[in-house]
Amino acid sequence: MKLRNLLPGKFLKKLRQRGQAIIEFVLLLAVMSLITYFFVLFMNRNLKRYWEYSANLIVNDKPGEKTVTID
């Protein structure tokens, strides 16, 4: 006997969509990775500005003269 004769129609429908879950998972993982990458990149730039401002404030430099830079 074949598998089609043993299983009802709704299970056969799921068997035809076997690869769809893998593709959805890969696409979801790619989107989440891109969002995380851009979030970290954005936060890193803002944190750099914050720490440079704090360091210049502590060193007591004149405003407008940047002597401490973070690269």
C-alpha positions in Angstrom: 0.0 0.0 0.0 1.1 3.5 -0.7 1.3 6.2 1.9 -1.4 8.2 0.1 -3.9 5.5 0.7 -3.2 5.4 4.5 -3.2 9.2 5.3 -6.1 11.6 5.1 -6.0 14.6 2.8 -5.0 17.2 5.4 -1.8 15.2 6.2 -1.0 14.9 2.5 -1.2 18.7 2.2 1.4 19.1 5.0 3.7 16.6 3.3 3.7 18.7 0.1 4.8 21.8 2.1 7.8 20.1 3.8 10.5 22.5 2.4 8.4 25.7 3.1 9.3 25.7 6.8 13.0 25.6 6.2 12.8 28.5 3.7 10.7 30.5 6.1 13.1 29.9 8.9 16.1 30.9 6.8 14.4 34.1 5.6 13.3 35.0 9.1 16.8 34.4 10.4 18.2 36.6 7.7 15.8 39.4 8.5 16.5 39.2 12.2 20.2 39.2 11.6 20.0 42.3 9.4 17.9 44.2 11.9 20.3 43.2 14.7 23.3 44.3 12.7 21.9 47.7 11.9 20.8 48.2 15.5 24.2 47.5 16.8 25.8 49.6 14.2 23.5 52.5 15.0 24.0 52.1 18.8 27.8 51.9 18.4 28.0 55.2 16.6 25.8 56.9 19.3 27.8 55.4 22.1 31.1 56.6 20.5 29.7 60.2 20.5 28.6 59.9 24.1 31.9 58.6 25.4 33.9 61.2 23.4 31.7 64.0 24.9 32.1 62.5 28.4 35.9 62.1 28.1 36.3 65.7 26.8 34.1 66.9 29.7 36.2 65.1 32.3 39.5 66.3 30.8 38.0 69.8 30.9 38.8 70.8 27.3 37.4 73.9 25.7 34.1 73.4 23.8 34.7 72.9 20.1 38.2 71.6 20.5 38.3 67.9 20.2 41.4 66.4 21.6 40.1 63.0 22.7 38.8 60.8 19.9 37.8 57.2 19.9 38.6 55.2 16.8 
